[in-house]
């Protein structure tokens, strides 16, 4: 009787040939679905709390005006007074008209009247500044205004 020794069979491993396809498919997926941040926040913003909050329907028709003190790293250059941030720079109330006009230029004719201006305002900002901005928006016929807030915790 002859004894045959059983040889250990090597497992085949897994094929890595399709791994590059999977990696590129994931890369393409994330490139398509990721949105890039439009602007860098240059003011300190601690949003106030609100009891009633509604979400914006179309964020693509929304432009943001940030109001608050400059960030601590920028306070030596710009001071500690309330500043307006339109896009990526500090502006004055007189620049709001150009800001609204530029945003309307980017929209289609049907969406121009649906442009919404959203205020991101630090809770320590004085209402006089907010009122001045609202008056300038009224002169520009930008009448849809939204205030951003955090939902109040009910404990």
HELIX and SHEET records of a PDB file:
HELIX    1   1 UNK A   19  UNK A   33  1                                  15    
HELIX    2   2 UNK A   59  UNK A   61  5                                   3    
HELIX    3   3 UNK A   72  UNK A   74  5                                   3    
HELIX    4   4 UNK A   75  UNK A   78  1                                   4    
HELIX    5   5 UNK A   93  UNK A   95  5                                   3    
HELIX    6   6 UNK A   96  UNK A  105  1                                  10    
HELIX    7   7 UNK A  112  UNK A  114  5                                   3    
HELIX    8   8 UNK A  127  UNK A  139  1                                  13    
SHEET    1   A 2 UNK A  49  UNK A  50  0                                        
SHEET    2   A 2 UNK A 150  UNK A 151  1                                        
SHEET    1   B 5 UNK A  89  UNK A  91  0                                        
SHEET    2   B 5 UNK A  82  UNK A  86 -1                                        
SHEET    3   B 5 UNK A  62  UNK A  69 -1                                        
SHEET    4   B 5 UNK A 116  UNK A 121  1                                        
SHEET    5   B 5 UNK A 145  UNK A 147  1                                        
END                                                                             
